């Protein structure tokens, strides 16, 4: 028996809102038995719905803002076209209207995102290469939806690649730069993030990875769930398991050990790591994610937390898409604190001049700084 898609979405919204009868639940199961493609979409919707209360653990954001942060796609026009394919029947229900409409809204958005990604994937897969690649220019950020529904937000100067057979056996991506992952749960298909020196294995969780080629360290910060970290260069090294609100720093080379730092206020970690190139600390449970250095970029905030001039310049280069030359070595001794959100590069530098005495000149996206 064939079922129209609008009936499936209608039944699913009833199930999520707790209004479905036993007959309607049985009908929904029958609808999905011979539709593996729809079943995957339904699983993603139910996963989001069941866990939305702990989605980002953002203490200073409302549910609506949190929902918008992760699921609002950059290409609104294309998504609106795809949303038109979702029937209007799921948008209204008189009894328990708020809960039912919230369930329906989740379905509309997630199905629209899935349809949009499938269209986008077909276009990109028409090329001869077997690898999909996403590049983010300096001074910009981007977001993509992987074929399994995983949401990836990419920071400035980052690159993400994955094979066309993603999700067939193992979900694997390669990262250069910084990205925030909201991984769709799938116990049969582990999700692995490959960086230059470490691999991160998860089943379904929220975490941030910072792995720029020119940086002496690789950082990963866990917000929800658990992740396993493996040293790619030493197969005998024990794996590291992170818990929520823990941050791990991996030093690529021993000579850089004194240069690495973690500016967060550290709380005792329960991890005991025998590897001298790895350090783990617990982030403050009192500071909201929007003000943490590790996740503030998701909220369009650049947090400078006791950074020296060199480290701060590196962050500002990525944030503003400029090149910064420090012409006076004496300036490197200064340390800075501050939060920038909508300021221009000129406004940010003017504010920093209140802390350290220096002058600057900007020409062709190159900032020259001296005393």
C-alpha positions in Angstrom: 0.0 0.0 0.0 1.3 3.4 -0.9 1.1 6.3 1.5 1.3 10.0 0.5 4.2 11.8 2.2 1.8 14.3 3.8 0.2 11.5 5.7 3.6 10.4 7.1 4.5 13.9 8.3 1.0 14.3 9.8 1.4 11.0 11.7 4.9 11.9 12.8 3.9 15.2 14.2 1.1 13.5 16.1 3.6 11.0 17.6 6.1 13.7 18.6 3.4 15.8 20.3 2.0 12.8 22.2 -1.4 12.9 20.5 -1.1 9.8 18.2 -3.5 6.9 19.0 -2.2 3.3 18.9 -3.8 2.9 15.5 -2.0 6.0 14.2 1.3 4.8 15.6 0.8 1.4 13.9 0.0 3.2 10.6 3.2 5.3 10.8 5.3 2.1 11.3 3.6 0.6 8.3 4.3 3.7 6.2 8.0 3.5 7.0 8.5 -0.3 6.6 9.3 0.0 2.9 10.7 3.5 2.8 14.3 3.3 4.2 15.1 6.8 2.9 12.2 8.3 4.8 13.1 6.2 7.8 16.5 7.9 8.1 14.8 11.4 8.0 12.3 10.3 10.6 15.1 9.0 12.8 16.9 12.4 12.6 13.7 14.3 13.5 13.0 12.1 16.5 16.6 12.3 17.7 16.4 16.1 17.6 13.0 16.2 19.2 13.9 13.8 22.1 17.1 15.7 23.0 16.4 19.3 22.2 16.4 20.3 25.9 20.1 19.5 26.1 21.0 20.5 22.6 23.7 23.0 23.4 23.5 23.5 27.1 23.5 27.3 26.6 22.5 28.9 29.8 22.0 32.4 28.4 20.0 31.5 25.3 16.3 30.7 24.9 15.1 27.5 23.3 14.2 29.5 20.2 17.6 31.1 19.9 19.3 27.7 20.4 17.1 26.1 17.8 18.0 28.9 15.4 21.7 28.7 16.0 22.1 25.1 14.9 19.3 24.5 12.4 18.9 27.8 10.6 20.7 27.3 7.2 22.5 30.1 5.4 20.7 29.6 2.1 17.2 30.6 3.2 15.8 31.1 -0.3 16.6 27.6 -1.4 15.3 26.2 1.8 12.0 28.0 1.4 11.6 26.4 -2.0 12.2 23.0 -0.5 9.8 23.7 2.4 7.0 24.2 -0.1 7.2 20.4 -0.8 6.1 19.7 2.8 2.3 19.6 3.0 0.4 22.3 4.8 -1.6 19.7 6.7 1.2 19.3 9.3 1.0 23.0 10.2 -2.3 23.1 12.1 -3.8 21.1 14.9 -6.4 22.6 17.2 -6.0 20.4 20.2 -2.7 21.0 22.1 -1.8 23.3 19.3 1.5 24.6 20.7 3.2 21.2 21.2 1.8 19.9 17.9 3.0 22.9 16.0 6.5 22.7 17.5 6.7 19.1 16.4 5.5 20.1 13.0 8.0 22.9 12.8 10.8 20.5 13.6 9.7 18.2 10.8 9.4 21.1 8.3 12.9 22.4 9.0 14.7 19.1 9.2 13.1 17.7 6.1 13.7 20.9 4.3 17.4 20.8 5.3 17.6 17.2 4.2 16.0 17.8 0.8 18.2 20.9 0.3 21.4 18.9 1.1 20.4 16.1 -1.3 19.9 18.6 -4.1 23.2 20.2 -3.3 25.0 16.9 -3.1 23.7 15.7 -6.5 25.0 18.9 -8.1 28.4 18.6 -6.5 28.7 14.9 -7.1 28.4 15.3 -10.8 32.1 16.1 -10.9 34.6 13.3 -11.5 36.2 13.4 -8.1 35.1 11.0 -5.3 35.8 13.6 -2.6 33.5 16.4 -1.5 35.4 19.5 -0.2 34.2 22.6 1.6 36.5 25.6 1.9 35.9 28.6 4.1 37.7 31.8 3.3 39.5 34.0 6.0 37.1 36.3 7.8 34.0 34.2 7.0 32.1 31.2 8.5 29.9 28.5 7.0 27.6 25.7 7.8 26.9 22.4 6.0 24.6 19.5 6.6 26.2 16.1 6.0 24.2 13.2 4.3 23.5 11.7 7.8 22.0 14.9 9.1 25.1 15.9 11.1 25.5 19.7 11.3 29.0 21.1 10.9 29.8 24.8 11.4 33.1 25.8 10.0 35.2 28.7 11.2 37.4 31.0 9.2 40.2 29.5 7.0 39.0 26.0 7.4 38.6 23.0 5.1 36.4 19.9 5.5 36.5 16.9 3.1 34.7 13.6 3.0 34.2 10.8 0.5 31.1 10.3 -1.7 30.5 7.0 0.1 30.1 8.8 3.4 27.7 6.9 5.8 27.9 3.6 3.9 30.1 1.9 6.5 31.9 4.6 8.6 31.2 8.3 8.7 34.6 9.9 8.2 35.6 13.5 7.6 39.0 15.3 7.4 39.4 18.7 9.0 42.0 21.4 8.6 41.0 24.5 10.7 38.2 24.7 13.2 34.7 23.2 13.2 31.8 22.6 15.6 30.1 19.2 15.1 26.5 18.2 16.1 26.7 14.6 15.2 23.6 12.6 14.4 23.5 9.4 16.6 24.0 6.2 14.6 25.5 3.3 16.6 26.0 1.3 13.4 28.1 4.0 11.7 30.7 5.6 14.0 31.7 9.2 13.2 35.4 9.9 12.9 37.1 13.3 12.5 40.6 13.0 11.1 43.1 15.8 11.8 46.9 16.0 11.1 47.9 14.2 14.4 44.8 12.9 16.1 41.6 11.1 15.2 38.3 11.7 17.1 35.7 9.0 17.3 32.1 9.6 18.3 28.6 8.2 18.0 26.5 11.2 18.6 27.6 14.4 20.4 28.4 18.1 20.4 32.1 19.1 20.2 34.5 21.6 18.8 37.8 20.8 17.1 40.6 23.4 16.4 43.3 22.0 14.1 45.0 24.7 12.0 48.2 23.6 10.2 50.3 26.5 11.5 49.3 26.1 15.1 51.5 24.1 17.4 48.6 22.5 19.1 45.3 20.7 18.3 42.4 21.4 20.6 39.1 19.6 21.1 36.3 20.7 23.5 33.4 18.5 24.4 30.0 20.0 25.3 27.7 16.9 25.3 28.1 13.1 25.0 31.6 11.5 24.9 34.4 11.3 22.4 37.5 9.1 22.0 40.8 10.6 20.9 43.5 8.5 19.2 47.1 9.5 18.5 47.7 8.8 14.8 51.5 8.9 15.2 51.7 6.4 18.0 49.4 3.3 17.7 50.5 2.1 21.2 49.4 5.4 22.9 46.3 4.9 25.0 43.1 6.5 23.8 41.7 9.5 25.6 38.1 9.7 26.6 36.7 13.2 27.2 33.6 14.0 29.3 31.3 17.0 28.8 32.9 20.4 29.5 36.4 19.0 29.1 39.0 20.3 26.8 42.0 18.4 25.5 45.2 20.1 24.0 47.5 17.9 21.9 51.0 19.4 21.3 52.2 18.5 17.9 55.9 18.7 18.8 57.7 18.7 22.2 59.5 21.9 21.5 56.2 23.7 21.4 55.1 22.5 24.8 55.9 25.8 26.5 54.1 27.8 23.9 50.7 26.1 24.2 48.2 27.4 26.7 44.6 27.2 27.7 43.2 30.5 28.8 40.1 29.1 30.4 39.8 29.0 34.2 40.6 25.4 34.8 38.8 23.1 37.1 40.1 19.7 38.1 39.7 17.0 35.5 39.1 13.3 36.3 41.3 12.2 33.4 44.8 10.9 34.1 46.8 11.1 30.9 50.3 9.4 30.7 51.1 11.2 27.4 53.3 14.3 28.0 52.1 15.9 24.8 48.5 15.9 26.0 46.8 18.0 28.7 43.2 18.0 29.7 41.2 20.5 31.8 37.6 21.1 32.8 36.0 24.3 31.6 34.2 26.5 34.0 30.6 25.3 34.6 29.5 28.9 35.3 30.5 30.6 32.1 28.0 30.5 29.2 29.1 28.9 26.0 28.8 32.3 24.2 31.6 33.7 26.4 33.9 30.7 26.3 36.9 31.1 24.1 36.4 27.6 22.6 32.8 28.2 21.4 32.3 32.0 21.3 32.9 32.0 17.6 29.6 30.2 17.1 27.9 33.3 18.5 29.9 35.7 16.3 32.1 36.8 19.2 35.9 36.9 19.2 37.1 36.4 22.8 40.6 37.5 23.7 41.5 36.0 27.1 45.0 36.9 28.3 46.5 36.3 24.9 49.9 37.8 24.1 50.2 40.0 21.0 51.3 37.1 18.7 48.4 34.8 19.7 45.9 37.7 19.5 47.2 38.7 16.1 46.7 35.1 14.9 43.1 35.2 16.0 42.4 38.6 14.5 43.9 37.5 11.2 41.4 34.7 10.9 38.5 36.7 12.2 39.0 39.8 10.0 40.7 38.1 7.0 43.8 40.2 7.2 47.6 39.8 7.6 49.1 41.3 10.7 52.8 42.1 10.9 54.2 43.0 14.4 57.2 45.2 13.6 58.3 45.9 17.2 59.4 42.7 19.1 58.8 44.5 22.5 55.1 44.5 21.8 55.0 40.7 22.2 55.2 41.0 25.9 51.8 42.6 26.3 48.7 40.5 27.1 45.1 41.4 26.3 41.6 40.6 27.3 38.4 41.6 25.5 35.4 40.6 23.5 34.8 41.8 19.9 31.5 41.2 18.1 30.5 43.8 15.5 33.6 46.0 15.7 35.7 46.6 12.6 39.4 45.9 12.6 40.1 49.6 13.1 37.7 49.8 16.0 39.2 46.7 17.6 42.8 48.0 17.3 41.7 51.4 18.7 40.3 49.7 21.7 43.5 47.7 22.2 45.5 50.9 22.2 44.0 51.7 25.6 46.0 48.7 27.0 49.2 49.0 25.1 50.9 51.9 23.4 51.3 51.1 19.7 50.5 52.5 16.3 49.1 50.7 13.2 48.7 51.2 9.5 46.4 49.2 7.2 47.2 48.8 3.5 45.8 46.2 1.1 44.5 44.0 4.0 47.9 44.1 5.7 48.1 45.5 9.2 51.5 46.8 10.3 51.9 47.4 14.0 54.8 49.0 15.8 55.5 51.1 19.0 
